[in-house]
Amino acid sequence: ILVQQESGPWKLVNTIVPIVVAAALPILKFAFYLRAFPEYKWRNFRIGFFILAIAFAFFARGLMDETDYLRAYHSAWHVLLSAASYFLWQCVPPQPSHPNPPKAF
C-alpha cells in the first residue's frame, strides 16, 4: 500500500486500488477455496458498512484542500472509520479459545 501511495499520494486511484485488492482477498478465499461464507452477525455488518459509506464520502471531501483546509472532513473520516471498524469486527463470531494458550514471558 505504501509503495502505491508513494507513486502519487494525492491520486485517488492510488488509495482505492490497494483497498479493493485487500477487500477482495478474503472474498475470493471464501468463494473459491472454502466455498462457503462464515456465519456473520448481519445487523452489525449492515451498520458497519452504512457508517463506512458515510466515511468514504468524508474521505473524498477531505481530499480537496480548498474546502478542507482545517482537515475537518479528514478528521471525520478517521472517526467514522473507527466506528465502522468497531461494528465490522463485531460481525465476526468469537472464535473458541486455544486449548493450550502460549504462556507470557
Secondary structure, 3 states (H helix, E strand, C coil): CHHHHHCCCCCCHHHHHHHHHHHHHHHHHHHHHHCCCCCCCHHHHHHHHHHHHHHHHHHHHHCCCCCCCCCHHHHHHHHHHHHHHHHHHHCCCCCCCCCCCCCCC
